[in-house]
Amino acid sequence: MAKDLEVTMLFDIYGEMLTEKQQSFITYYYDDDLSLAEIAENEGITRQGVRDAIKRAENQLYDFEAHLGLKKRFEETRNGLSEISELCEVIKEINLNTVLSREINDAVTRINTIASMLSE
């Protein structure tokens, strides 16, 4: 079971929807970097029991994403905001080289500021 960045991101989004035990196992495994054997010893269950619990939790996280799509929406929003910022720079450059409109420059600066705020 390779440690997966996607699971970590899904856990950040949907973790509260898991049981407390599932949250603990995912945290131990992904955040604390404990092995299955270490978690099993700490929890007083078998290594296989830990593995099964983590796999069930991971599957639930993927199911939440399949139904709700919050991670996908977050990534689309982040990419869109990045593109907006890039286009603002293009508009600023065109304005600087042709029109020299203060209103355009101010509007582009404001748009870029809003996009930066939203991407944080």
C-alpha positions in Angstrom: 0.0 0.0 0.0 2.0 3.0 -1.3 1.4 6.2 0.6 -0.7 8.4 -1.7 -0.8 12.2 -1.8 -4.3 12.0 -3.2 -5.6 10.2 -0.2 -4.0 12.9 2.0 -5.8 15.6 0.1 -9.1 13.7 0.1 -8.7 13.2 3.9 -8.2 17.0 4.3 -11.5 17.6 2.5 -13.6 14.7 3.7 -11.8 13.4 6.9 -14.6 14.6 9.2 -17.0 12.3 7.4 -15.1 9.2 8.5 -15.4 7.5 11.9 -13.0 8.6 14.7 -11.2 5.2 14.4 -10.8 5.6 10.6 -9.5 9.2 11.1 -7.0 7.9 13.6 -5.7 5.1 11.4 -5.4 7.4 8.4 -3.6 10.0 10.5 -1.3 7.4 12.0 -0.5 6.0 8.6 -0.3 9.1 6.4 0.6 12.0 8.7 2.6 10.2 11.4 4.2 7.8 8.9 3.6 4.8 11.2 3.8 1.3 9.7 0.9 -1.1 9.7 2.7 -3.1 12.4 3.2 -0.1 14.6 -0.4 1.0 14.3 -1.5 -2.6 15.1 0.7 -2.7 18.1 -0.6 0.7 19.4 -4.2 -0.3 18.8 -4.1 -3.9 20.0 -5.3 -5.4 16.7 -3.7 -7.3 13.9 -1.7 -5.8 11.1 -4.3 -7.2 8.6 -7.0 -5.5 10.6 -5.2 -2.2 10.3 -4.7 -2.6 6.6 -8.3 -3.5 6.1 -9.5 -0.5 8.1 -7.2 1.9 6.2 -8.3 0.4 2.8 -12.0 0.8 3.8 -11.4 4.4 4.8 -9.5 5.2 1.6 -12.4 3.6 -0.4 -14.8 5.8 1.5 -12.8 8.9 0.7 -12.8 8.0 -3.0 -16.5 7.4 -2.8 -17.1 10.8 -1.2 -15.1 12.4 -4.0 -17.0 10.5 -6.7 -20.3 11.7 -5.3 -19.4 15.2 -4.2 -16.5 16.2 -6.4 -15.0 18.8 -4.0 -11.4 18.0 -4.7 -12.0 18.2 -8.5 -13.9 21.5 -8.0 -11.0 22.8 -5.9 -8.4 21.9 -8.5 -10.5 23.5 -11.3 -10.9 26.7 -9.3 -7.2 26.8 -8.5 -6.3 26.3 -12.2 -8.9 28.9 -13.3 -7.5 31.5 -10.9 -4.0 30.8 -12.1 -5.2 31.3 -15.7 -6.9 34.6 -14.7 -3.7 35.9 -13.1 -1.8 35.0 -16.3 -4.3 36.7 -18.5 -4.2 39.8 -16.3 -0.4 40.0 -17.0 -1.1 39.8 -20.8 -3.8 42.5 -20.6 -1.4 44.7 -18.5 1.3 44.3 -21.1 -1.0 45.1 -24.0 -2.3 48.1 -22.2 1.2 49.3 -21.5 2.3 48.9 -25.1 -0.8 50.4 -26.8 -3.6 52.2 -24.9 -2.1 53.3 -21.6 -5.5 53.4 -19.9 -5.4 53.9 -16.2 -8.8 52.4 -15.8 -7.7 49.2 -17.6 -4.6 49.0 -15.4 -6.6 49.6 -12.2 -9.2 47.0 -13.2 -6.6 44.4 -14.1 -4.8 45.1 -10.8 -8.0 44.6 -8.9 -8.9 41.4 -10.7 -5.4 40.0 -10.0 -5.7 40.9 -6.3 -9.1 39.2 -6.1 -7.7 36.1 -7.9 -4.8 36.0 -5.5 -7.0 36.3 -2.4 -9.3 33.5 -3.6 -6.4 31.2 -4.3 -5.0 31.3 -0.8 
